[in-house]
Every structure is written in structure tokens, then in C-alpha cells.
């Protein structure tokens, strides 16, 4: 970024993204938020930030869940065009509040095994006003459940708490694409920054439960422009070398996003920034 | 100033008040602006790890110990054990490996059959069966015993039932030494270890062997000993059960003398020990060679025509001989120190051998009830009727 330029990096990224998407067709130009073809919702600026979300979940490579089913749209795919088109078409939804769709848990893994992996790709769209997005990830309700014979054989004697949260590896990054081009594809490019260092579920929860602002890799201008969306990827994995100690263990995971005014320095989740 | 005056607002106070209200409003506005937020929460997500649990006859265990006892000769007197191996109802599908540990070597004299879900997959000696199930020490894939080797599905419907029949072939009736050893070692412990691994993400079963599987190998088998008849000396050897002196001319058994020696010092230990590992024998005629039986092994000691020889349970030349070889171990004539008796510390008898008839010498075993041996020994073991074709039999004795 050139010093003294009136362009912020965010706008530059958006522009780059727009250039990258031009080839995809004229409709995509609007998808970037600069020339929305139409919107389903109308918001007054005075109502403050408004955040809508879209997502898809993959489990062991297969599509398990996606949000366009709530708006009868084509299923989201792993590219930014899909998310941008859905944003333009007003298919981003609320999952909290009176207008929430009945999304239910977006991540429900009842039978995880070593070698499993999953991806939750979430698009965040600021409606009506620029918004600063915040993220909180909190794991809880760790449970041993039954203590199976293989667990006992491995020396697991705990009857509560379980160990699963220590063996699920989590990686959370801004899926903005390479220098703003592409993105929302669930593949981490070397240029895409992490929200927090890859770690176990328990460690990520410790780091993010209090909430952190999402910068999307931008310095000094972390807002999502009104009428645009950005993607955040959360990938989890249980290493194949993980042994029987996790058998039948369980954990709960809450993923929360909040939108504030762009200059808001305080986490709305109650923790320190 | 009246009390009422205390409530009179002058302009300064009013300004101050208004100012204060304004300040509060400004602060409130600042605060309100700070908490103008929208929140979207993906709540109540859960992750639960699955399980892979074995079910050995429905019990979540990885080892099962079976025990077989053979009371009489013949297939119809077999002992049968059945174990159903599978995965628990809550388990995930998985590859199941099973491994048997060897039992007392004397059990090789017993015959055995393995059926997998009523399909016969093995027929031979018990030792051979256990060796088959042992693989190279890392077991065999359960579903490959009588199937396509697919992963086992959870629950009782996916269990694979192994039925082992063990019986004493009637040919043993002519080998009282072995029978005595079998009786002493009975019942025979059959230990089966099982191991299961999830099949998801494991498209090819990983043999639980060092170097082939990164995290699991079967535990080592417990070393096995022998029955009291042919006791292992603790150093891997077995005591002498009989000694055949092979001579060029007939020998009067009453003229044969013997001495048990301490295997370490060579001192006379006759009567002082309940096992014989070294024996010195003296015959009234030149001894050409001596055949010693210790455990399941036969050893030949070439003497060269002297009348005295010292033999042991470990020396000489190991012979590849059938189990009933000692019934007539000499080519022609000689004498046999038969049936070492541990409690008395003696051989029960010294008998004359006459093995000129080739049919008498290590001939094919008979299936009929045992009778008097060529050496005049009367088998005292219980008898059984002729063996039937095991494939035609379906009855079991538990």
C-alpha cells in the first residue's frame, strides 16, 4: 500500500477481487457490493450494523450442510463467486434473532474418528452499513461419556471431562483468496492469514472465547463494506495417529459472530480485545 | 431561605443540570453506539468421537482363554469350544485380527478342526491349528479365514464364530508315553487375542506387526510348559520318558541296569530326583545305539558296541520320527527302559524289544482300541472306538 494513498487496503483488496471476478461475468461485479443488482432487505443506517451469514460444511470431503437451502438457492460451492452471488441475491441469512432460519447445529459430528476432517466455510455479509466483525469460538461441555475398554487399556481413568478437545486440531483463517482473488474455497493459500494459530480445539477456545476482531488480513481498516461479504474458514481434523483415548468423548462448540461499528475497539463478547 | 427555596432552580443550577444531563446523554450515546451490535451464533454444535470395541462372545475384551480336555480316544470324544468374535453394537466397522498363542507342545499329538460359521477351514494337528491362527505372530484377518476379508460389521450379526474341535486320534492308543504326557498337561489352554481397527480411512487392513503397523502389535505369548509327565526343566528341555537300547543280539531285560545322573555334576542321583535328564545304562550285550525320548523328541546316541552308555535328554542326534516311534525304536532287538515314573523316581519297567517286523516298527497307527504292545506293555489309557470322519460329524461336547 502506498503511503498517502486514499485507497485503503480493504478497498484495494475489494478492487482486486473485483478484477479477478470480472471474467466470471457482469453479474459478479455487483456481487462485490459496488453495484448490487438488488437486495432483499432494506436497512436504515441508524439501525446499526447488521450481519448476515451463509455457510457450507464439508465432512471428510463430502458436502454435509449449506445455507442456501433456506432460500431455495443453488447450493453454495467452494468459491467466492458462489458466495458473492448468494450475497447479491439476498441469500445470506440470520441464524440468531426473530428472523433466524432454523439452521440448527451447523457442525454435528456424532461419530468422529481419527483421520476425520471437516471444513466450515462461513461468509459474513454486512448489510446496510459497514461493520466490524468479531468472532468467538467457545468449546464446552467436555464429556468422557462411557469409558470403553480400549480407553481403559490406554490408561484413561477419567470419568468426566474427556480428552477429545485436546486431540481435535483446529485451523481458522481468513479465506480471502490469494491477494484478494478467489477465496471462500476452503483451501488455505500462503497469503491467507490465520485468525489464531492452528491449535487444538481447547487451545483455540481459550484464545477465542472472549472474542477477537476479524481483520481479514487487513491493517487499520478491518471493516466489511456494506453490501459485501467475506469468508472465514474453520477446518478441523483428528490426526490418524490419535489413539483410543478419545473414544466416545464429546465436546460442544459454539461459534458466534458479532458486528459492531467499524471503530469499535471493545469486544462485544465481554473479553478483552 | 425557605425549604421550598432549596428546590428553587437558579439559572446556574439549571444550566449545570442541563449540562450534566447533556453529558450523561453524550456518554450514554457513546455507550449505546458501542453496543449497537448484531450477533449471529452457530450454537450447540457437537462433536462426539466414535468407538471401536471388540465383542468376544458379547464381552468387550481383547483376549479370551479357552480350555479343552480330551477324555478318550476318537473324534466322537472330542472337546469343542466355540467363540464368536465381533464388534460391539456401538462400535464402528473395523478390521478384526485374531491370533492364537501356542499351547503345550505335547498337544501337537492331538487332532483339531476349525470351523468358521460351520465351514471347515482347518483339519490337522492342534499345534498346526494354533500355528495357523498365530500367523507369523501377528495373527490372521478374522474374515479372511472363511470369507473375503471384508471389514467386520458391528453387532452380533457381524460376528464370526470359530468352533474348535479337539480330539485324541486313536493311534495314540499305541503310544502310552504320549498319552501320559497329554493327560499330565491337560486341560490345554487355548489363548486367543483379538485386535480391531477402524476401517474408515483404513482401506487396506494393517497387519498388527512391528514395522507394518505404527501403533499396535500383539503382546508376546506367554511361554508354555509341558505336562508333569515330561516336565520342562525350566531351561527349555524335557525330561527323559523312556530309553531304548538297541543291540545286535537279544537282551535279557532283567540284566539291564541304569543310573540317573545329575546333569550338571554327573553324580548318581538315582532315587533322589523325580525327573531324569541324564541316564547311564548298562546292558549284558554290546549296545549299538540308544534312542531317548524326551518330550516329543527322539534322540539317537551311537554307542559303538560298548555295554555302557550315558545318554541325555538333549544330546545325540535329533530324529524325525512319529509320535509312537518309541514303541519299537530299534531296528532289530534290544531293551527298553519304559515309562519314567516321577513320583517313584524310577522307570516302571525294563522290557525286551524285538523290532524285526517292519510293521511293528513305527508303523501306521491303528484306530482300534489299544492293546498289548509289541514290547509286552499293556496300555492302561482309556480306550475309544474307531474314529469317524470328522466332516460327517456335527455333534459337540462342551
Interface residues (C-beta under 8 A of the other chain):
Chain A: X48 X49 X50 X51 X52 X53 X55 X94 X95 X96 X97 X103 X104 X105 X106 X107 X108 X109 X110 X111 X112 X113 X114 X115 X116 X122 X131 X141 X145 X148 X149 X150 X153 X164 X168 X236 X238 X240 X241 X243 X244 X246 X247 X248 X249 X250 X251 X252 X253 X254 X255 X256 X257 X258 X259 X260 X261 X264 X266 X268
Chain B: X33 X34 X35 X36 X37 X38 X39 X40 X41 X42 X43 X44 X45 X46 X47 X48 X49 X50 X51 X52 X53 X54 X60 X61 X62 X90 X92 X198 X200 X201 X202 X214 X215
